[in-house]
Amino acid sequence: MIDTASPKPTLEPGTPAPDFTLPRDGTGTVTLSALRPQKVVLYFYPKDDTPGCTTEALDFSRLQQEFAAAGTLVIGLSKDSVKAHDKFCARHGLGVILVSDEGADTAERYGVWAEKNMYGKTYMGIERTTVLIDGAGNIARIWRKVKVPGHAAEVLDAARAL
């Protein structure tokens, strides 16, 4: 049985983005608050090397230089280990930063750790969500239950508009 009694945090545009320090692909850590005044795209995805997640990572990687020109850093977050992220990056030539949230603490604080259902089986997992964070560390925009095709380009347009 999955415990759904605790309410999901409600994050809205204009509210501070929850800070985190997480291990990243390669080596080291990423601390969200240390990235200011840079804008940040934080995209939550379920699992390395699955079809939708691979497409999303490749789309964000292809647009990485354009995000950088817009003063925006792109970070992908899943529960996968740093070792899995390293393999994922190497296999697909990814250019975005991937952070590991193995305990799902950050996913929970962003309200994206959710009950999911596949083939009649209920389980907890990351709901594909993207958060655009402005240079002051506040949430500028949230995309929930993301559909991958065209999403990275839409996020780039929003980052440019900030």
N, C-alpha and C positions, 0 to 999 in steps of 0.2 A: 504494500500500500504506500502511496506517495503522500507525504505530508504537504498539503496545500493550505494549511491553516494560517501560516504567517503571510501577511499581506505583502505584495510586491511594492518596492519603492516606486514612487511616482516622480519621475524626472520630467521636467518641462523646459522648453526654451526660456532662457533668462535665468535659470537656476544654476548654481555652481556645479560643475562636473565633479563627481567624486574623484579624489586624488588616489593614485596608486603608485606603487613601485613593484614592477614585475620583471622576472628574468626574460631576456630576449634571445632571439636566434643569434648564432655566432657566440658572443660572449657579453657579459655585463647585464645591466638592468636599465629599465626605462622608468623614470618618474615623471608623471604627467605635469605636475606643477613646475618642474625644472625646465619645461619646454617653452614656457611663456617668454616673450609675447607672440610666439609662433602659433598659428592656427593648427588644429589637429583634427584629422578624420580618424575616428576610432571605430573600426568595423568589427563586429562580433560575428563569428562564423562557427558552425558546429564541429567540423573535423577536417584535418589536413587530408589532402589527396582524395577527396570525394569529388564527384563531377561538378556540382554547383560551387563548392568552395574553391576548387582549382580555377574555375572560370572567373570567379570574383577576384581572386588573388592576381590572376594574370591581367584582368582588366585594370585593376588599380596599379599594377606594376607598369603596364603600357603607358599609363597617364602620369607616371611619377614625376617626370620633368615638368609637366604642366602644373601639377599640384605644387611643386617646389617654386615655380615662377609665381604662383599665387600665394606664396608665403605659408604653405600648408604641408604638414608632415602627415603621412598616412601610416597608421598602425593597425595591424590585424590582431585579433585576440581570440584564442580558443583555449580549451582545456588541455590540448595536446602538450606534451613535454617539449623542452627546448631541443632535445635530440630529434624528435619527430619533426619539429619546425625546420631544423637544419637540413634534414633529408628532403623535406617538401621544397624548401628554397633551392637546393642544389638540383633536384630533379626537374624543376620547371623554370629555373633561372629567374626567380622572383626578385624584385627590387624593393619591396615594401618591408618594413620592420614587422616581425611577428613576435608577440609576447605570449608567455605561457601563464595561464590562470588555472593551474591544475586543481586547486581547491574550490574553484568557482566563486571565490569571495567577491572579486571585482564584478563578475557577471551578475551576482546577486544584488550588489549595490546599485548596478545600473538597471536592474529590473528585467534582465534578459535571460535569467535562469528560469526556465519555464517547463511546465508539464507538456510533453509531446506525445503523439500517438502515431505509431507506424505498424501497419499490418495487424491491428488490433492489440498491440502491445503498448502499454503506457509506461513512460520513463521520463526522467528529468534530463534536460539538455539546453544548450544555448539556442535561443530564438534569433535567427539572422536579423541583425539590427545594425544600423549605422548612426553614429552620433557625430555631428560637426560641432567642434568646440572653438570658441573665438579666442583671440589673443589674451583676454583677461581671465580665461579659464571658465567661462560660462557656456552653457549649452546654447548653441545658436539654432540647431535644427536636429530633429530625430526622424529617422526612417525606420518604421517597425515592419516586421514580417516582409523583409526585402525580397523582391524578385530580381534576380541577378542581371538579366539582359538590359543593358543601357543604364544600369544603376551608377556605375563609377563615373560616367560622363555627367549624369544629373548632379551627383555630389560635387564634381569639379565646378560645374556652373554655380552652385550655391556657395562654394568656397571663394570663387572669384567675386561674387556679389557682396561678400562681407567686407 
